[in-house]
Amino acid sequence: MLTVVALVILFAVAAWVGLAGRVVVPADRVGIVSRRYGRTHPDSAFKHVTPTGTRGVDARTLLPGGVHWLTPVVHSVEFVPRVHVPTGMIGVVHAFEGRPRTDRRTLGHHVECDHFQDGQAFLLGGGEQGVQVTTLAGGQSYYVNTRLFRVEIRPRTFVPPGTIGLVHAKEGAVRPPDQRFGRHVECCDFQDGQAFLSGGGEQGRQLGILSGGAYYDINPELFEVITVDNVAASREGLTDAHLQEIAIADGYTGVVVTLDGAEPHTDATDAVAPAVWGHRGFRLPWVFLANGGQQGIQEETLSGGAAYALNPWFVRVIPVPTRMLILMWHDKPESDTYDADLGRITVNVQGFDLAVTLSQTLRIPRGVAPSLVSQFSGTSTSGLGGLMDDPAPLRRFVTRVLGVSVTGYFAEVTSTHSVVEFLGSYQDIRRELAERLTHALENWGVEALGTSLGSFTPKDPSLLGSLKEKFIEEMRDENLRLGPRDARLDDLIDVYRSRAEARRATLELTTEARLLGRDDTALIRMVRELSDFEVPDHIRTGDIADYVRALPMTTVQDLLTRIRELHRDRGIAPAPRRSLPPGISGSDPPGGVWQAAGGASSVTLHARDVWSSTSHCHVRLTLLDDFPTPETTVRLLLRVIPGPDHPWAAPQGDRPRLLLVAVPLTPATLEPATALLHPSPQGAHGVEFTFTAHHPGVHVARFTVVLEHTGTVLQQVETELEILDSGHPGDLAAPHAPPLRGR
């Protein structure tokens, strides 16, 4: 009976223990286990939270998703919500338990503990009390033992686009007193705090910056980040302008002044530090310093048309224009332009105040800009950097170089010139002043593109009358002094011109008489005089030459005979008359004959003689192609056929060479212009011409036959061709002899 009771009691106790010790952790919760009874942990660092199953809060937690068995009464379980870090936030972790920190550090070093979800690994791995260097990323939930860790939610660090973020380290080694910045350590843009501390990161200002347009998981307990959102609360003297990206406009170059670096060499004659490569336009200042970069104005400049994310604690940038600049010396309101100190120029000549405007165009090469800034900026390497859009350096250059040059030049000129001389030497003054300014600019390596000097005007308008009277008086004296000399020079020039004209005319006349004979020379000059006569308007171009060509040849011959007789009366010997070839008379021939060939039938058409020297030879023209149209080339065959009684008709006769001259009298092309042939009674010898009309209508062609060895014109004929648009057969020449026209 007792055994049964004992078994029942034992079973009841076991059932109670099983039911009371069963633990199920709800979702989104974490179970924190505490042990009420038992021994304490021998390590005094674990007084409240222990890594093992000793009395106190267990560092290990119970996770949802299963059944856990614990001893009733001995253990108790507390369910707490899991830790959620929202998106855009980070979790800064504080450890309640762990080992004390050493080396005067305020942050506990990193321990691998599954993002603080494995408390046992944290404690046994040497985790330290206090704020942890490692943070929890946002957008996630963590099963953290809240009796061991406290998680504080902080916003992520955001740097707006177009700006930068400056970093000030609160923890790390103490930097040497001669260094302005903490040692640079690669730490994933300050998001890996443990890498920063383990790599020897130092407190204070950091060389690295945060680029704009990005979020960063940076531990605010380790780093202070200065952005445009919190710059007003900083104690660094920074403003929004210092945290903007440095934009260099087109047509400018950025002269860089580094605020840190090696001291310049004491024996250096150039105040510009030499270039150092590898720092990507001063974006990597630690590379610049590691390669021996010197502080001060740098030889390397920043190109225009780009933006640069630079540390204003490290560099200062001064924009200098490299485009064309026009500087004006004239009255202007107060401004911050480069020529603000240049006013209208006033010069005093013999008591007269004359005002003048001046402009100088120049261009500063990119490589010269650092030297100009070095000499005229007075820039120090203390204070803050960033973009310093200050025109003062170039304004000083303009005033001290160009302004002084202009003032000095006019002081020299006015002391040696009278008013009249001064005003009369305007071109020389403009040229000398341009040379003076060009030389001054070249001494600084600046390109001078042009100098423009305005006119001189009296500042007091009442002085215009006095100035005019003085000018007239001085000019009168000057004219009286130079007048006789100029008159003698004019007379002498006329004498020499007359002599030269006489020599030229004599030489020309002598040469013509020697080559052509006295008689022909006189005839040519008479005809030349006739060519200047006025003629009726209906004669083409209106000169005597066209008028003579319009006359019949017999009339022209009579005119020439009368001219010869006129000159014979004046003592000019006539030239011997050339005889015509045997068998050729001077009577008019009946005319040439046209024959149209090449079609189904042929039509013989007459061409009229304009004039001829023989009636015993005939000119025969044959059309070799049908239906001429505009811009279409047709062929013409010309033959000279002597009559049966002509000496040239004999089989063994001596046939001279004849020169044929072809001229179109209407808008057309007739080629060749000249040709040679032998007369032939059988027509075996002939010359082929090509005729191309340029528009429809009646066209006229003239052919002249000349005896080659004497130049005697034997015969001249003209013919008409009617050119149609359609290309159908038409009259190729007039079937009758029309009235004579032309020559």
Backbone hydrogen bonds, N-H to C=O, Kabsch-Sander energy under -0.5 kcal/mol:
donor,donor_aa,acceptor,acceptor_aa,energy
5,V,1,M,-2.1
6,A,2,L,-2.8
7,L,3,T,-2.4
8,V,4,V,-2.5
9,I,5,V,-2.9
10,L,6,A,-3.1
11,F,7,L,-2.8
12,A,8,V,-2.6
13,V,9,I,-2.8
14,A,10,L,-2.6
15,A,11,F,-2.6
16,W,12,A,-2.5
17,V,13,V,-3.1
18,G,14,A,-2.9
19,L,15,A,-2.6
20,A,16,W,-3.6
21,G,17,V,-2.6
22,R,18,G,-0.6
22,R,19,L,-0.5
23,V,68,H,-3.9
25,V,66,G,-0.7
29,R,26,P,-1.2
30,V,80,V,-2.6
31,G,62,L,-3.4
32,I,30,V,-0.5
32,I,78,E,-3.0
33,V,31,G,-0.6
33,V,60,R,-0.7
34,S,76,S,-2.6
35,R,56,G,-2.4
36,R,34,S,-0.6
36,R,74,V,-3.5
37,Y,74,V,-0.5
44,S,42,P,-0.5
46,F,43,D,-1.7
47,K,45,A,-0.5
50,T,48,H,-0.5
50,T,57,V,-2.7
54,T,52,T,-1.6
55,R,39,R,-3.1
56,G,35,R,-1.6
57,V,48,H,-2.6
58,D,33,V,-3.1
59,A,50,T,-2.7
62,L,31,G,-2.8
65,G,25,V,-0.7
68,H,23,V,-3.6
70,L,21,G,-2.9
74,V,72,P,-2.4
75,H,71,T,-2.3
76,S,34,S,-2.2
78,E,32,I,-2.5
80,V,30,V,-2.4
80,V,78,E,-0.6
82,R,28,D,-1.6
83,V,142,Y,-2.7
85,V,140,Q,-3.0
89,M,86,P,-1.5
90,I,154,R,-3.1
91,G,136,L,-2.7
92,V,90,I,-0.6
92,V,152,E,-3.2
93,V,91,G,-0.6
93,V,134,T,-0.6
94,H,150,R,-2.8
95,A,130,G,-2.6
96,F,94,H,-0.5
96,F,148,L,-3.0
97,E,148,L,-0.7
98,G,45,A,-0.8
99,R,127,G,-2.8
105,R,102,T,-1.5
108,G,131,V,-3.6
113,C,111,V,-0.7
117,Q,113,C,-0.9
117,Q,114,D,-1.4
118,D,113,C,-2.2
119,G,59,A,-0.6
119,G,117,Q,-0.7
122,F,118,D,-1.8
123,L,119,G,-2.5
124,L,120,Q,-2.7
125,G,121,A,-1.8
126,G,123,L,-1.3
127,G,122,F,-2.8
129,Q,99,R,-2.1
130,G,95,A,-2.4
131,V,106,T,-0.5
132,Q,93,V,-2.9
133,V,108,G,-2.3
136,L,91,G,-2.5
139,G,85,V,-2.0
140,Q,85,V,-1.2
142,Y,83,V,-3.9
144,V,142,Y,-1.4
145,N,116,F,-0.5
146,T,144,V,-1.0
148,L,145,N,-1.6
149,F,145,N,-2.8
150,R,94,H,-2.6
152,E,92,V,-3.2
152,E,150,R,-0.6
153,I,151,V,-0.5
154,R,90,I,-2.7
156,R,88,G,-2.4
157,T,216,Y,-2.4
158,F,156,R,-0.6
159,V,214,A,-2.2
163,T,160,P,-1.4
164,I,243,L,-2.0
165,G,210,L,-2.1
166,L,226,I,-2.2
167,V,208,G,-0.5
168,H,224,E,-2.6
169,A,204,G,-2.7
170,K,222,L,-3.1
171,E,222,L,-1.0
173,A,201,G,-2.4
175,R,173,A,-0.5
179,Q,176,P,-1.6
182,G,205,R,-3.3
187,C,185,V,-0.6
191,Q,187,C,-0.9
191,Q,188,C,-1.4
192,D,187,C,-2.3
193,G,191,Q,-0.9
196,F,192,D,-1.8
197,L,193,G,-2.3
198,S,194,Q,-3.1
199,G,195,A,-2.0
200,G,197,L,-1.3
201,G,196,F,-2.7
202,E,183,R,-0.6
203,Q,173,A,-2.9
204,G,169,A,-2.3
206,Q,167,V,-1.9
207,L,182,G,-0.5
210,L,165,G,-2.4
211,S,209,I,-0.5
212,G,163,T,-0.6
213,G,159,V,-2.8
214,A,159,V,-1.1
216,Y,157,T,-2.6
218,I,216,Y,-1.3
222,L,219,N,-1.7
223,F,219,N,-2.4
224,E,168,H,-3.1
225,V,223,F,-0.6
226,I,166,L,-3.0
226,I,224,E,-0.5
227,T,225,V,-0.6
230,N,227,T,-1.0
231,V,227,T,-1.0
233,A,230,N,-1.3
234,S,231,V,-1.2
242,H,239,T,-0.5
243,L,239,T,-0.8
243,L,240,D,-0.9
244,Q,241,A,-1.1
245,E,162,G,-2.6
246,I,308,Y,-2.9
247,A,245,E,-0.8
248,I,246,I,-0.5
248,I,306,A,-2.9
249,A,247,A,-0.6
252,Y,249,A,-1.3
253,T,320,V,-2.3
254,G,302,L,-2.5
255,V,253,T,-0.7
255,V,318,I,-2.8
256,V,254,G,-0.5
256,V,300,E,-0.6
257,V,316,R,-3.2
258,T,256,V,-0.5
258,T,296,G,-2.5
259,L,314,F,-3.7
262,A,293,G,-2.7
268,A,265,H,-1.3
273,A,297,I,-3.4
283,R,279,H,-1.0
283,R,280,R,-0.9
284,L,279,H,-2.2
287,V,284,L,-0.9
288,F,284,L,-1.6
289,L,285,P,-2.5
290,A,286,W,-2.2
291,N,287,V,-1.9
292,G,289,L,-1.5
293,G,288,F,-2.5
295,Q,262,A,-2.2
296,G,258,T,-2.2
298,Q,256,V,-2.7
299,E,273,A,-2.1
302,L,254,G,-2.4
305,G,248,I,-2.6
306,A,248,I,-1.1
308,Y,246,I,-2.8
310,L,308,Y,-1.1
314,F,311,N,-1.9
315,V,311,N,-2.4
316,R,257,V,-2.2
317,V,386,G,-2.9
318,I,255,V,-2.9
320,V,253,T,-2.9
322,T,251,G,-2.8
323,R,251,G,-1.6
325,L,362,L,-3.1
327,L,325,L,-0.5
327,L,360,Q,-2.9
329,W,358,L,-3.4
330,H,328,M,-0.9
330,H,342,L,-1.0
340,A,337,T,-1.4
342,L,339,D,-1.7
343,G,341,D,-0.7
345,I,356,V,-1.6
347,V,354,L,-3.0
349,V,347,V,-0.6
349,V,352,F,-2.7
350,Q,348,N,-0.5
352,F,349,V,-2.0
354,L,347,V,-3.4
354,L,352,F,-0.7
355,A,457,T,-3.5
356,V,345,I,-2.2
358,L,329,W,-1.0
359,S,452,S,-2.4
360,Q,327,L,-2.2
361,T,450,G,-3.1
362,L,325,L,-2.4
363,R,447,E,-2.1
364,I,323,R,-0.5
368,V,365,P,-1.2
369,A,365,P,-1.1
371,S,368,V,-0.5
372,L,368,V,-1.8
373,V,369,A,-2.4
374,S,370,P,-2.4
375,Q,371,S,-2.1
376,F,372,L,-2.1
377,S,373,V,-1.7
385,G,312,P,-2.2
386,G,315,V,-2.7
388,M,317,V,-3.3
388,M,386,G,-0.5
389,D,387,L,-0.7
390,D,388,M,-2.1
395,R,391,P,-2.4
396,R,392,A,-2.5
397,F,393,P,-1.9
398,V,394,L,-2.8
399,T,395,R,-2.4
400,R,396,R,-3.0
401,V,397,F,-2.1
402,L,397,F,-0.8
402,L,398,V,-0.6
403,G,398,V,-2.6
404,V,399,T,-0.9
405,S,401,V,-1.6
406,V,402,L,-2.5
407,T,403,G,-2.3
408,G,404,V,-2.5
409,Y,405,S,-2.1
410,F,406,V,-2.2
411,A,407,T,-1.8
412,E,408,G,-1.7
413,V,409,Y,-2.3
414,T,410,F,-2.4
415,S,411,A,-0.8
416,T,413,V,-1.5
417,H,413,V,-0.6
422,F,418,S,-2.9
423,L,419,V,-2.8
424,G,420,V,-2.7
425,S,421,E,-1.1
425,S,422,F,-0.5
426,Y,423,L,-1.0
429,I,425,S,-2.9
430,R,426,Y,-2.9
431,R,427,Q,-2.4
432,E,428,D,-3.0
433,L,429,I,-2.8
434,A,430,R,-2.1
435,E,431,R,-2.2
436,R,432,E,-2.5
437,L,433,L,-2.5
438,T,434,A,-2.5
439,H,435,E,-2.4
440,A,436,R,-2.1
441,L,437,L,-2.4
442,E,438,T,-2.5
443,N,439,H,-1.5
444,W,441,L,-1.4
445,G,442,E,-1.3
446,V,441,L,-2.3
447,E,363,R,-2.3
449,L,361,T,-2.7
449,L,447,E,-0.6
450,G,361,T,-1.3
452,S,359,S,-2.7
454,G,357,T,-3.1
457,T,355,A,-2.4
459,K,353,D,-2.2
463,L,460,D,-2.1
464,L,461,P,-1.8
466,S,462,S,-0.7
467,L,463,L,-2.9
468,K,464,L,-2.6
469,E,465,G,-2.7
470,K,466,S,-2.5
471,F,467,L,-2.1
472,I,468,K,-2.8
473,E,469,E,-2.5
474,E,470,K,-2.2
475,M,471,F,-2.4
476,R,472,I,-2.5
477,D,473,E,-2.2
478,E,474,E,-2.0
479,N,475,M,-2.6
480,L,476,R,-2.6
481,R,477,D,-1.8
482,L,478,E,-2.0
483,G,479,N,-2.6
486,D,482,L,-2.4
487,A,483,G,-2.3
488,R,484,P,-2.3
489,L,485,R,-2.0
490,D,486,D,-2.2
491,D,487,A,-2.3
492,L,488,R,-2.2
493,I,489,L,-2.3
494,D,490,D,-2.2
495,V,491,D,-2.0
496,Y,492,L,-2.1
497,R,493,I,-2.3
498,S,494,D,-2.4
499,R,495,V,-2.3
500,A,496,Y,-2.2
501,E,497,R,-2.3
502,A,498,S,-2.4
503,R,499,R,-2.4
504,R,500,A,-2.2
505,A,501,E,-2.5
506,T,502,A,-2.6
507,L,503,R,-2.4
508,E,504,R,-2.3
509,L,505,A,-2.5
510,T,506,T,-2.6
511,T,507,L,-2.2
512,E,508,E,-2.2
513,A,509,L,-2.4
514,R,510,T,-2.1
515,L,511,T,-1.9
516,L,512,E,-3.1
517,G,512,E,-0.5
517,G,513,A,-1.6
521,T,517,G,-2.0
522,A,518,R,-2.3
523,L,519,D,-2.3
524,I,520,D,-2.8
525,R,521,T,-2.1
526,M,522,A,-1.9
527,V,523,L,-2.6
528,R,524,I,-2.3
529,E,525,R,-1.8
530,L,526,M,-2.4
531,S,527,V,-1.8
532,D,529,E,-1.3
533,F,530,L,-1.9
535,V,542,G,-0.6
539,I,536,P,-1.4
540,R,538,H,-1.4
542,G,539,I,-2.8
544,I,531,S,-1.1
547,Y,543,D,-1.4
548,V,544,I,-2.6
549,R,545,A,-2.2
550,A,546,D,-1.4
551,L,547,Y,-0.5
551,L,548,V,-1.2
556,V,552,P,-2.0
557,Q,553,M,-2.9
558,D,554,T,-2.3
559,L,555,T,-2.4
560,L,556,V,-2.6
561,T,557,Q,-2.4
562,R,558,D,-2.4
563,I,559,L,-2.1
564,R,560,L,-2.6
565,E,561,T,-2.6
566,L,562,R,-2.6
567,H,563,I,-2.4
568,R,564,R,-2.4
569,D,565,E,-2.3
570,R,566,L,-0.9
571,G,568,R,-1.7
572,I,567,H,-2.8
573,A,571,G,-0.6
584,I,581,P,-1.8
585,S,583,G,-0.5
592,G,607,A,-0.8
593,V,619,V,-1.9
594,W,605,L,-3.7
595,Q,621,L,-2.8
596,A,603,V,-2.7
597,A,595,Q,-0.5
597,A,623,L,-2.2
603,V,596,A,-0.8
605,L,594,W,-1.8
605,L,603,V,-0.6
607,A,592,G,-1.1
608,R,718,E,-0.9
610,V,716,Q,-2.6
611,W,716,Q,-1.5
613,S,714,L,-5.0
614,T,714,L,-0.6
618,H,641,I,-2.4
620,R,618,H,-0.6
620,R,639,R,-3.1
621,L,593,V,-1.9
622,T,637,L,-2.3
623,L,595,Q,-2.0
624,L,622,T,-0.6
624,L,635,R,-2.6
625,D,635,R,-0.6
631,E,693,A,-4.0
632,T,629,T,-1.7
634,V,691,F,-2.3
636,L,689,F,-3.2
637,L,622,T,-2.7
638,L,636,L,-0.5
638,L,687,V,-3.0
639,R,620,R,-2.6
641,I,618,H,-3.1
641,I,639,R,-0.6
643,G,616,H,-2.8
646,H,643,G,-1.3
649,A,646,H,-2.3
650,A,647,P,-1.1
653,G,650,A,-1.4
655,R,653,G,-0.9
658,L,677,L,-3.1
659,L,706,V,-3.5
660,L,658,L,-0.5
660,L,675,A,-3.5
661,V,704,T,-2.4
662,A,660,L,-0.5
662,A,673,A,-2.9
663,V,702,R,-2.7
665,L,700,V,-2.7
666,T,700,V,-0.6
668,A,666,T,-1.4
669,T,692,T,-2.7
671,E,690,T,-2.3
675,A,660,L,-1.7
677,L,658,L,-1.8
680,S,640,V,-2.1
683,G,680,S,-0.8
687,V,638,L,-2.5
689,F,636,L,-3.7
689,F,687,V,-0.5
690,T,671,E,-3.2
691,F,634,V,-2.8
692,T,669,T,-2.7
693,A,632,T,-0.6
694,H,667,P,-1.9
697,G,723,I,-3.1
699,H,721,L,-3.4
701,A,719,T,-2.2
702,R,663,V,-3.0
703,F,717,V,-2.8
704,T,661,V,-2.4
705,V,715,Q,-3.6
706,V,659,L,-2.6
706,V,704,T,-0.5
707,L,712,T,-3.1
708,E,657,R,-1.7
708,E,706,V,-0.6
710,T,707,L,-0.7
711,G,707,L,-2.8
712,T,707,L,-0.5
714,L,705,V,-3.0
714,L,712,T,-0.6
715,Q,705,V,-1.5
716,Q,611,W,-2.5
717,V,703,F,-2.6
718,E,608,R,-2.2
719,T,701,A,-2.1
721,L,699,H,-3.1
722,E,731,D,-0.9
723,I,697,G,-3.5
723,I,721,L,-0.7
724,L,628,P,-0.9
724,L,722,E,-0.6
